Each structure stands twice: as structure tokens, then as C-alpha cells.
Amino acid sequence: MIKRARNCISFIVFVVLLTACTVDNEPNEETKDDKGATDKPVELAYNPPSMDDLDPDDPMTPYIKYGEEIFNETNVVLPDNVGNELSCQSCHADGGLSQSSSMVGVTSQFPQYRPREGVVFTLEDRINGCMVRSMNGEMIAHDSEEMRALMSYLTYISKGIEQGAEIPWRMLNTMNEIPEPSVDRGEELYAEKNCLACHATDGAGTGANTGPALWGDNSFNDGAGMSRMTKMAGYIKNNMPIGAEYELTDQEASDLAAFILSRERPEWEGHETDFPGIKKPTDIIDKERREAIRAGTFDWTEIENVIPAENE
């Protein structure tokens, strides 16, 4: 019997990263340009199926609905697996349907080789990567009802997207060129842009989906993707503030990212084994770097993506 979540109302706020597709079709009138060329790809519309269209008599429906519930309220439904106060929806808003951090089409992208782990991942493996890093918790058993439900939900919202499709809204939240940040200015912006209204003055947040914890014990650990400057700055630029997305400058997003990542958070014990056999990304902010940033001794040009500030 499918489990039901306990008392909880989902408010979608923290918008966040992944999915859907571009394919080459057979030549037809719609793919021809003005000169009759037929080499233009057809970009499929972003049109995930609605949960309202589920057939109540379909035996898959309870699993899909339970998977949505787990996705939206992970910390409530799976308290033994989640080690902080975050949900999948904390980063992937609107049940993973928000286009800037979409999960639509994610099932078409796996299996895939993961340089960070150095192995081929199934989607179940990727979910568990989030559980131990972003959720700072424990893995979900592959054969559990919860994993089956999550996979059912992600498969449903990815309906119609072909395996291996090139998805134009996948992996958008990365800032490849980061203006050299000012942590002090980032702290000022945290108040000026009213980040504290949702995430609290101390970064502890107001709820997994109303304002996730940005640092402290209830936030993601420093092995999560969001602990990288390129990811945090890109996410802030594309998703914050709610209702005024893309209005921050690259410099403001960089300053805010540096301030947030300079605060303490849970430590990931697997840094030494991440990215086996290859050069590690230079933008990971771990405990040693956090301490140096707060002490004012960190050289931001150690991060290859950082564009040094011009000397006045």
C-alpha cells in the first residue's frame, strides 16, 4: 500500500537545475528555411504532462502521486534519509517543472558517465548522490517503494522525450565567467535584496519550500554541486529573487554566492575520492577555503572561472 505523507502543505519558492529536447526530424515544410534548406533541428515545446491527466484506474497512478509527494516534501516524507531541512523541490521548484531548473526529460539522460564519481550512474544512483550530498543524508534503497515512486514520477513528467535527446533547458544554472567577488558586498546585498525574508538573517531558512536553509546544519553539505561558485552564482543569477529573476548583475550574483558559500555548512567526507584520475574543478568551496575567505586571505584567482577585478 502506498504510503501517504503526514501533515504538510507545499509552497513552491526556491526555484532550481535540468531537462527536455531538440531532435532532428524528417524534412518537412516546418523544418525548411526560406531557401528550402532542411538542416534546422526542430525544438520540441516544453510541455510536460499534467498530474490532472492521471488515470485513477491506472495502477501506476498511486506510485506517480507518491513520487510527487516525496519530491515536494522529501524532508517530511523521508525523515530517516534526509539529514537537513531540504526537499528536492528546494532547488527544482514546482515539482521539478520550473523550466530554469527542470527535471522534465531527466530520465532520457541516464545512464551517464559521472566524472565526479568516476563511474556510470543510473538515475537511481543520481538520486542517491543528491541524498548524500544535497540532502546530507542517507541513500534510498534501489528496490524500495520510495525509489520506485520517485522513478515513476520522473518518468511521467518526462513522457514523450526520447532517450538521449539533446535538451535545451538542461544544465542552465552555471556561470562560466565569474566576476571576482566581494564577500562584504555580498553580505550587504543579502539584506538589500531582502534574501533574509525567505532565508532568515542567519541563513537557516523558513522552510524547505518557502525559503531553504542556505548555510548551517540544515543546508546542503560542501560536496553538493551548489557548493561550487560556478553553480551557486549561476543559480542565483537565474532564479533569485523570486519574481525578479535575471535582474541581478553577474557581479551581484557572484558577491552573494561568495558570501553564502563562506558560511559554515556540513562537511562532505569524500572530497579526496571525488573526480578520480582527473583534475578537480577549481571552484569547490570546502571548509579550508571557507575559513580563508572569512579571514580575508583567500585568493579568488585560484578559481579558473574568476575574472580578476581591475585594480583601481
N, C-alpha and C positions, 0 to 999 in steps of 0.2 A: 504494500500500500504506500502510495506516495506521501512523503512527509509534508507537513504544512508549516510554514514559518509562524513564529509567535508574533505578538502584537507589534506591528511596525507599519509606518506609512512612508513611502519613498518620495523624497523631494529631490529632483534632479538638478544639480548645480555644477559640480566640478567637471567641466567638460573635457576630456581627453583622450589614443592613438591607433585605427588600422584598416580599410578594405573596400573593393568591388572592381569593375573591369573594363579593359579595352581589348577587343578582338578584331581580327581581320575576317570579314565576311566575303562571300562570293560577290563579284562585281554586279551592281545593280544601279538603278538611277540615283538612289540615295547616296551611294559611295562615290559617284563620279564628280569631279570638279568641273569648272566651267569649260575646260579644254578636253573633257572626256576621259581624263586620267582616272585610274581605278586603284591607286595605291594609298588612298586615305583610309586609315582604320576607322571603324565605327565605334564610338564610345557609348557603351550601354548606359541608360539612365540609372540614377541612384533610386532604386525603387524596391526596398526590402518589403517582404510580405507583412501584413498587419496581424497582430495577435488576435484581432477581432474575427479574422477569417478562419481560425482553427475550427476543425470539425469536432464537436463534443463527443461524437461516437468513435472517433479515431483513437485507437489505443496509444498512439504516440502523444496525443494532446496533453495528458497529465504530466508526462515527462518534460515536454517543452515548457509548460507553465511552471513546473517546479524549477527547471533550469533558469528561467527568467527571474524567479524569486531568489535563487541563490546568487545570481549575477547582481541583482539590485541591492540585496541585503546580506552580503556574504558574512560580515562580522556577526550578524544576528542569527542567521540560519546555521552557520558552521563555526560556533564559538570555540570548538576544540581544535580547529585548524587555523584560525586567524589569530595572530599574535598581537594585533593592534586594533585600531578602530576604523578600518577602511573596508570598502567593498570594491568589487570590480567596477562598479558604476562611479566610484570616486574619480577615476581617470577617464573612463569610457562612458560618457553621460548618455542619458535617455536609453538606458538598457543596451548600450553599445551601438545605438542607431544614430547618435550625433555624428555628422559627417566628418568633423575635424579629427575625431579620434575613434573612427568607426570600427566595429567588429564585423560588419557585413562583408561576407566573402572570405573571412579568415579560414574557413575550412578548406578552401581551394588552394591554400598556400602551404599545406603540410601534407607529407613530411618535408622538412627542410633542414639543411645543414646549419648548425648554430656555432659560429666561431667562438662565442663566449664560453660555451661548454665543450666545444671540440668534438661534437657528435651530431648525428642526425636525430632530430626531435620529431616526435609525433605531436599533434595538437594537445593530447593529454599531458605530454611532457612539458609543453609550453605553459599550460595552465598551472602545472605544479611549480614551474620556475617562478611564476608570479606569486604563488602561495608562499614560497620560502623566502622570497626577496621583497616584493612589494607589500605582501601581507605579513612579512616577518613571522611566518607561522610554520605549519606542517603540511606535508603533501596530502592530497586526496587519493585514496586508493583507486587504481585504474578500473577495478571491477565493481566499484561502489555505485549505489543508486545515485549519489550526488554527481559523480563524474558522468554517468550515463545521461543524467538530466542536463547538465551543462553542455555536453556534446550535442544533445538533441536540440537545445535552444539555439546554439551557434549554427548548427546545420540548418535549422529552419530559417533563421534570418539571412542565411547565405544562399537560400534557394535560388536556382537558376544561374548561378555563377560557375563557370566551367573550371575544372581542375587546372591549376597553373596559370590562370588568367592574369594578365597584367592589370593591376588595379590602380586607377589614378588617384584615389583618395587614401592609399596606403602609405604609412610612414611619412606623414607630413610634418610632424612636430619636431623638427631638428633645425637648429640654427647653425649653419655651416661656417659662418664667419661671425665671430662674437666680438663686439667692441670691448676693449679692456674695461672690466667693471670696477665700480666703486662700491664697496660694501657699505660705507657710511651713507652714500646716496641711496642705496637700496633700502636701508633701514628707514630713511626719511620717506621714500616712496611707499613703503609698506603702510605707513599711516596716511600719507597724502592721497593715495589711490583707494583708501578705505578697505584694504585687504583684511584688516583686523575685524571688520564687521562679520565676515564669514569664517575666518580662520583664527580669530581671537588674538589678543595682544601678545600672548605667549606662544602663538603658533600651534596651540593644542587643538584648534578646530572647534566647530559647533555641532558636528555630526558627520558621518561618513558621506552623506549625500547633500548636506546643507552647507558644509564647509569642512573638508577633510583636514586632519592634522598635517601641518607642513613640516614640523620637526618635533622632537621629543619621542617619548616611549611609544606613542600611539600612531607614529608615522611609519613610512617605509624605511627599510634599512639601507645602508650605503652600498649594498650590492645590487640594488634595483636600478633599472635604466634611468629613472628620474634623478639619481644621484650624480649623473653626468651633466656638465654645464651645457653641452650642446642640446641635450634633451630637455632640461629644465627651462632654459632660456627660450627654446622653440615652443615649448608647451605654453609658457606664459604669454608669449607673443601672439599665438594663435587662439588662445582660449580665455584670456583674462583681460580686464574684469568681465564678469558675466554681463551680457547686454551691451558691452562696448568692446568686443573682440577686435583685434588688429589695430586698435587705436594707440597702443603703447609703441614707442620707438624701439628699435633694436637695442639702443643704449639703455633705455629704461628696463627692458626685459632682462638684459644682461645684469644690470645692477641688482634687480630684485632676485634673480636666480642666485647670484653670488651671496647675497645676504641670507637667503633661505638655506642654501647649502652650507653656509658657515656655522649654522646652529647644530647642536648635538642631536644625534639620532641613533637608533640601534645599529650595531656593527655587524657586518657580514663576515663570517669566518672563512669564506672561501676565496678571498681575493688572490691568494698565491696560486691557486689552481685555475682561476679563470683565464680564458684566452690561451690555452695551452699551445706551445710551439709557435706562437705569433706575437708580434709586438702589441702590447696592450694599448687601448685608447689613452690618450694623454689627458683627457678631461674628467676622469673619475675623481670625485671628491671624497676621500676617505678620512678617517679620524686624524691622521697625521696632518693632512692638508687643512682640515677644519681648524685645528689648533694654530697652524701657521697663519691662516687667513685672519683669525681673530687677533693674533698677535701683531698683525701688520707686516709679517716677514715673508709672505708667500709671493713668489714671482709668477704673475699671471701668464707671462710669456712661455712658461713651461708647457702650457696648453697650446698645441699647434694651431687650433682654430681661433685663438685670440688674436685680434688685431691690436697691436700696441697703441696706446694713446700717444698723440703728438705732444712733445714737450713744448710747454709754453715759454 
